[in-house]
Amino acid sequence: MLKIKGKLSKKSDSGFEKAIFSTLFNQHDPGRRPEMMVEPQDVDDIIATVRYAQANGLKISVCSGGHSWSANHLREGSILINMKGFNRYAIDHAAMTATAGPGVGGSVLLGELFNRGLFFPAGHCKGVCIGGYLLQGGFAWNGRKLGLACESVIGLDIVTANGDYVFASPHENADLYWAARGAGAGFFGVVTCFHLQLYPKPKYYGMMAHVFSNKHLEHVFRWAHEVGPNVPTAVEFQLLMSQNALNLLGPGIEAVAPIFADSKDELNEAKAFLQNSPIKSKATLRVPFVPLHIKHMYRLTMTHYPYQHHWGVDNMWTSAPIDELMPHLKTIAATMPPPPAHLLWLNWQPPQRRSEMAFSMEDKVYIALYGAWKNPANTPQYESWAPELMRKMEPLARGIQLADEGLHKRTARFVSDAHLQKLDQIRWQHDPEGLFNPWHSRPRLEL
């Protein structure tokens, strides 16, 4: 019998279903259930759970905030370790570092740092905890300047598959450190604490936007594709296409530009990107730069990702010519489900080199589809919208980002072949019995 100080829920318990669904941001029932869920109180509880799973032929999945669109943490024949109680953090302003448990909300941490004149590249959505976010890479506020959030992870405390409690960094257990920065839900250990590098808060921060009717779809996407390589790194340029732009203008495209600038000159350069746009006259609405606290940026973002919805999500990285992408973009617009379903186009333009880490899949443009519906009766109508369209676009794709994966519906490449092979080797060394559940599916290596 598993004995822990924290809470233990079994499949046979009357409140088990409610407890399991409390771990899901995506309200779509995946139909899978673990044998039990553990909410550990401390590291000893995690070690005891790992050893119990080994002894009883059970696998392990880990959850921190439950924002996996595919509910990767809910797997048959497993123990779910729910890390929501590991939600403490400590900030060392003098050292410009922080420690934070996986259950800490990225918006909570960044909000506190913001108030102290500090910054960390946390994710864009309120409620996302840093556990899964940092493991899969972390596309962040000000990420084009500061890099992926996992590149600001300087160490991790980890319970391994054999029950050891270790520290991983570039100098200790470097293979685990390499794997933890990009393996996502396929990581083979339980991270109990992240050690983070902090940065000064940018001097200027806010947003500007242009909103276009869908009748200008071709002009907008051609402009976005062309201008992408020249967008200043202080700008996170993105397009959001939905059936109701700004929740009031009907079918349209929001060209949104969050800006984080460290000087007045950098701010002016960033604003000029939209101010001098050759298609600005076609915009139904033009919003000039508005200074915004990070909490207000989160509030605006969450209009596109509301709670209590079912979601079907998929994505792709691409550098395909716009002429080849355009027919698919028009199909997406024509078949778009009602709001809050939307398309996200992110002009990413990755740097030539990244840190040495498992994360290894990105490209010039990121396209993600978010099918969303509130009534379960609409599931047959909408659940396959995103994966079916992405399947048709596969010839134009380089791979996917794990943050918006739909690997339960469509197998796709999420790291390079060389990095996937290295991940397999490190997994075999640290988890030879396969105690930890990997991803839903994985591409075949092209050797």
C-alpha positions, 0 to 999 in steps of 0.5 A, spaced: 500 500 500 502 506 498 503 511 504 504 518 503 503 525 507 499 528 501 492 526 498 491 519 494 485 518 490 483 511 487 479 510 480 474 506 485 473 512 489 467 516 488 470 523 487 475 520 482 472 523 476 471 530 479 478 530 481 481 527 474 477 532 470 480 538 475 486 537 472 484 538 465 484 545 462 481 542 455 474 539 457 474 534 452 474 527 455 480 523 452 476 517 455 483 515 459 483 514 466 489 512 471 489 507 476 490 513 481 492 520 482 497 522 487 498 529 490 504 529 493 506 534 499 514 533 499 519 530 495 519 524 499 512 523 497 514 523 490 520 518 491 515 513 495 510 514 489 516 512 484 518 506 488 511 503 488 509 504 481 516 500 480 514 495 484 507 494 482 508 494 474 504 501 473 507 507 469 507 514 471 505 521 468 506 528 471 501 534 471 503 541 473 497 545 470 493 541 466 494 545 460 496 539 455 491 540 449 491 532 448 491 530 456 497 527 455 498 526 463 491 521 463 494 514 461 491 507 462 495 503 467 498 509 470 499 513 477 498 520 475 503 525 480 499 532 480 504 537 482 499 543 483 501 543 490 509 545 488 507 552 487 512 556 491 517 560 489 523 564 491 526 571 488 533 573 489 533 580 486 541 581 488 543 574 484 537 575 478 535 568 480 529 565 482 527 558 484 520 555 483 516 549 483 512 546 477 505 548 480 507 555 480 503 559 474 507 563 469 503 569 470 503 569 477 511 569 477 511 574 472 506 578 475 510 578 482 517 579 478 514 585 474 512 589 480 519 588 483 522 591 476 524 584 474 522 579 468 522 572 466 520 569 459 513 566 462 508 564 457 502 568 454 496 564 457 494 565 464 493 559 468 499 555 465 504 552 470 511 552 469 512 545 469 510 543 462 511 549 459 518 549 461 519 542 459 517 543 452 521 549 450 516 555 452 514 560 447 514 567 451 513 574 452 519 577 449 521 571 447 524 573 441 529 577 445 530 573 451 530 566 447 525 560 449 524 560 456 527 553 457 534 557 455 533 561 462 533 554 466 539 554 469 538 548 473 533 543 475 531 538 482 529 531 479 526 525 482 529 520 477 525 513 475 530 509 480 527 514 486 534 518 486 533 525 488 538 529 483 540 536 481 541 537 473 545 543 470 550 544 465 555 541 470 551 536 474 547 530 470 548 534 464 544 529 460 538 530 464 539 537 463 539 537 456 533 532 455 529 536 460 529 542 456 525 540 450 522 533 451 516 536 454 511 531 456 516 525 454 521 527 460 523 521 464 523 524 471 519 528 476 521 535 476 520 538 483 524 545 482 526 549 477 532 554 478 531 560 473 535 566 470 532 573 471 532 579 467 531 587 468 524 589 466 524 592 459 523 600 460 517 600 455 512 595 454 505 594 451 501 593 445 499 596 438 494 592 433 491 593 426 484 589 425 482 587 418 476 584 415 477 577 412 476 580 405 483 582 405 486 576 407 490 575 401 493 582 402 494 581 410 498 574 409 502 576 404 504 582 407 506 578 414 510 573 410 514 578 406 515 583 412 517 577 417 524 577 417 525 584 418 520 585 424 524 588 430 526 583 435 522 587 440 516 585 437 512 579 437 508 580 431 502 575 430 496 574 426 489 571 429 484 570 425 477 568 427 469 569 426 469 575 430 475 579 430 475 583 437 469 579 439 465 585 435 467 586 428 465 579 425 470 575 421 477 578 421 484 578 422 487 581 428 495 583 427 497 584 434 504 587 436 506 586 443 512 590 444 518 590 450 523 595 448 529 597 453 530 604 450 526 609 447 529 608 440 528 601 440 520 602 442 520 607 436 523 602 431 518 597 434 512 601 433 514 603 426 513 596 423 506 597 424 505 605 423 509 604 416 505 598 414 503 598 406 496 595 408 494 599 414 489 603 410 485 597 409 485 596 416 478 596 419 481 599 426 488 601 428 490 601 435 496 605 436 501 603 442 498 603 448 502 602 455 500 595 458 502 592 465 503 585 464 496 583 467 492 587 462 496 583 457 494 576 460 487 579 460 487 580 453 490 574 451 485 570 455 479 572 450 482 567 445 483 561 450 477 561 455 476 556 460 470 551 460 471 549 453 473 543 449 479 544 444 481 540 438 488 543 437 494 542 432 500 546 429 506 546 424 512 550 423 513 552 416 518 556 411 513 554 405 512 560 400 506 564 401 503 562 394 503 554 397 500 556 403 495 561 401 490 556 398 490 552 405 489 559 409 483 560 405 480 554 406 481 555 414 478 561 413 472 558 410 471 552 415 473 556 421 468 554 427 465 559 431 469 563 436 473 562 440 476 558 435 481 561 431 488 561 427 494 563 430 500 565 425 506 567 429 512 570 425 518 567 429 524 567 425 528 563 429 536 565 431 541 561 427 543 558 434 540 556 440 543 553 446 545 545 446 538 542 448 533 537 446 528 542 443 530 543 436 524 544 432 522 551 429 522 555 423 520 562 420 513 561 421 508 558 426 501 556 424 496 553 430 489 552 429 485 552 435 478 548 434 473 550 440 466 548 443 462 549 449 457 544 448 459 536 448 454 535 443 458 539 438 464 534 439 463 530 432 463 536 428 469 540 431 474 535 434 477 533 427 477 540 424 484 542 426 488 535 425 485 534 418 487 541 416 494 540 418 494 533 415 493 536 408 498 541 410 503 536 412 507 537 405 509 544 407 511 543 414 517 542 418 514 539 424 510 541 430 511 545 437 509 540 443 506 546 446 500 545 441 501 538 440 495 534 438 499 527 438 493 523 440 490 525 433 496 526 428 503 523 429 508 529 427 515 531 428 517 535 434 524 534 435 530 533 430 532 526 428 538 527 431 535 529 438 530 524 438 535 519 437 539 522 443 533 523 447 532 515 446 539 514 449 538 518 455 531 515 456 534 508 456 540 510 461 535 513 466 529 509 465 530 503 462 524 499 464 520 505 461 517 507 468 515 514 465 509 515 460 512 518 453 508 522 448 502 519 445 505 518 439 512 519 436 515 520 429 519 514 426 527 516 426 529 517 419 536 514 419 
